[in-house]
Amino acid sequence: MGKVLVEAMAARKPIVASKVGGIVDLVKDGVNGILVPPKNSRALCSGIVKLLADKDLAKQLGECGRDMIYPNFDVSTRIRKVEELYEGLGIEGLRD
């Protein structure tokens, strides 16, 4: 999953991305972004043009992206999740 997508979503930017790897876990087509087939420049272009032509859709996708990121990916939540993971593995002393 690219960090740039998380950063863009946090900034309320709509996403157009390929259906590859961890991206599909983050971007939900038509909900918080537009997913296109990999290695398909025409579909990528079409998704971008769609957002440029439909400002309301772009804003809606951007807002939904922001709502997904916070609180799921904010710094304090990510730190807590890593601490929980380490504690579950029996690794102590994280807060020292």
C-alpha positions as CSV (number, residue, x, y, z in Angstrom):
1,M,0.0,0.0,0.0
2,G,1.5,3.3,-1.0
3,K,1.8,5.9,1.8
4,V,1.1,8.6,-0.8
5,L,-2.5,7.3,-1.0
6,V,-3.0,7.7,2.8
7,E,-1.5,11.2,2.6
8,A,-3.7,12.2,-0.3
9,M,-6.8,10.8,1.4
10,A,-5.9,12.7,4.6
11,A,-5.8,15.9,2.5
12,R,-9.2,15.1,1.1
13,K,-7.9,14.4,-2.4
14,P,-9.8,12.0,-4.6
15,I,-7.9,8.9,-5.6
16,V,-7.5,7.2,-9.0
17,A,-5.4,4.1,-8.6
18,S,-4.8,0.7,-10.2
19,K,-6.3,-2.5,-8.6
20,V,-3.0,-3.9,-7.4
21,G,-1.5,-5.0,-4.1
22,G,-2.6,-3.3,-0.9
23,I,-4.3,-0.5,-2.8
24,V,-7.5,-2.5,-3.0
25,D,-7.5,-2.7,0.8
26,L,-7.5,1.1,1.0
27,V,-9.4,2.4,-2.0
28,K,-13.0,1.3,-2.4
29,D,-14.1,1.9,-6.0
30,G,-16.8,4.6,-6.1
31,V,-16.7,5.1,-2.4
32,N,-13.4,6.9,-1.7
33,G,-11.8,6.7,-5.0
34,I,-11.7,5.1,-8.5
35,L,-10.0,1.9,-9.1
36,V,-8.8,0.9,-12.6
37,P,-7.3,-2.2,-14.1
38,P,-3.5,-2.4,-13.8
39,K,-1.4,-1.4,-16.9
40,N,-4.4,0.3,-18.4
41,S,-3.4,3.9,-19.1
42,R,-6.7,4.6,-20.9
43,A,-8.7,3.7,-17.8
44,L,-6.4,5.7,-15.6
45,C,-6.9,8.7,-17.9
46,S,-10.6,8.2,-18.0
47,G,-10.8,8.1,-14.1
48,I,-8.8,11.4,-13.9
49,V,-10.9,13.1,-16.5
50,K,-14.1,11.9,-14.8
51,L,-13.0,13.6,-11.5
52,L,-11.9,16.8,-13.3
53,A,-15.3,17.0,-15.0
54,D,-17.3,16.2,-11.9
55,K,-16.2,18.4,-9.1
56,D,-19.0,17.1,-6.8
57,L,-17.9,13.5,-7.2
58,A,-14.3,14.5,-6.6
59,K,-15.2,16.3,-3.4
60,Q,-17.4,13.4,-2.2
61,L,-14.7,10.8,-2.8
62,G,-12.1,13.1,-1.1
63,E,-14.4,13.5,1.9
64,C,-15.0,9.8,2.2
65,G,-11.3,9.1,1.9
66,R,-10.6,11.5,4.8
67,D,-13.3,9.9,6.9
68,M,-11.7,6.5,6.4
69,I,-8.2,7.8,7.3
70,Y,-9.2,9.4,10.5
71,P,-9.2,7.9,13.0
72,N,-7.9,4.6,11.5
73,F,-4.6,6.0,10.3
74,D,-3.8,8.9,12.5
75,V,-0.5,8.8,14.4
76,S,-1.8,8.0,17.8
77,T,-3.9,5.1,16.5
78,R,-1.0,3.7,14.5
79,I,1.3,3.9,17.5
80,R,-1.3,2.1,19.7
81,K,-1.8,-0.6,17.1
82,V,2.0,-1.2,16.9
83,E,2.2,-1.3,20.7
84,E,-0.6,-3.8,20.8
85,L,1.1,-6.0,18.2
86,Y,4.4,-5.9,20.1
87,E,2.7,-6.6,23.4
88,G,0.9,-9.5,21.9
89,L,4.2,-10.9,20.7
90,G,5.6,-10.6,24.3
91,I,7.9,-7.7,23.5
92,E,8.2,-5.5,26.6
93,G,9.7,-2.1,27.3
94,L,8.2,-0.1,24.5
95,R,7.2,2.8,26.6
96,D,10.5,3.2,28.4
